[in-house]
Amino acid sequence: MRAVLPTEISMKEHIWNSCQAGALVASVLQGDLRVLGKAMSLDKIVEPKRTPLIPGMEAVKRATLEAGAFGCTISGVGPMVVVVIDDPKKGEEIWNIMVEAFLKEGNL
């Protein structure tokens, strides 16, 4: 999956992702799950290139955010997905939403 990544990025993309990385670190230090989820979900360099390689990923992200997750993104080089929630009881609901979206949109 690394082959799809650009070898060069614009200064605008670099600044944007650097800001999100800073927000991610700050959110962890402050224990702010909302900011953590948002910061990890707004990548403009890697995720847009890798998402099309994971059938259903776009639908999974959309569905989890609509269901109340604070963030959803590809973890590592994929195909793992990480979601940020603040209530462990909501975990099973989000899991089911993810599975449903992957089955429906990813043709799994």
N, C-alpha and C positions, 0 to 999 in steps of 0.2 A: 504494500500500500504506500510505501514511501516514494515509489516511482511517480506517482501522480502529483506529488508536491512540487511547487515551483522552486526553481533554483535561485530566483531573485524575487524580491517583493518591493512594492513601492514604499516610500517613506510614510505615506498616509497609513498604509496597512501596518507597518512596523509600529508606528506611534499608537494606533488603536489597540493592537494586541498587547503592547507593553503596558498600556493603561489598564487593560483588563487583567493582566498578570498581577499588577500592583493591587488592584481591587480584590483579586482572589486572595492574595496573601493577607491583606488587611482584614478581610472578612473572616478568615480562619483565626487570626489573632484576636478579633473582637467577638467571635462566636456568632456572627451574623449570617445565618443560613440563606436568607433572601438575597443578600448581596453575593454570597458565594455562588448560588445557583445562577444568578444573572451573569456574573463575570465569566463563569465557565461555559455559558451557553452562547456567548457572543463572539466567538472566534471568527475572524474573517480570512484566515489564511489556510489552515489545515482542514477544519471540518467541512467547508464548502467543497473541497476536492475529494474528500473521503466519503461523504454522505452518499453520493450516487453509487458507490461500490457496495453498499449494504442495503439490499432490497428491503424497503419498508421503513428505513431509518427516519426519513423526513416525517412520515406519518406517526411514528412512535414519538418523536420529539414534540410534534404538534399536540398529540393526544395527551401526553403526560403533563405538558404545561397547561392545557385546558382543564385537566383534572386537578390542578392545584400544586403540582410540583414546582419548586422554585427554579429548577434547572435540569437540563438533560443534554448530554453530549456523548460523543464517542470517547471511549477510554483507551488510552495508549494508541496502538496502531489499528485497533479494532479486532474483532467485531464486538468487543464488550461495550456495554452502554452503562453509564452511571447517571443516576437521578438523585436530586437533593430534595428531601422532604423533612418536615419537622415533627411528624407524628408516626411512630413505628406502626401504629394500627392502620395507617393509610398505605403502608408498604404493599400489602397483599392486593389492595385495590389497584394501585399503580402497576404492580406486576401483571395483573390480569389485563389491564388496558394495553400494556406493552405487548403481551403475547397476542392479544386480539389484533392489534395494529400490524404486527409482523405477519400474522397469518393472512390477514385480509389484503394488506397493501404489498407485502413482500412475497406473496404467493408461496408461502412456506407450507 
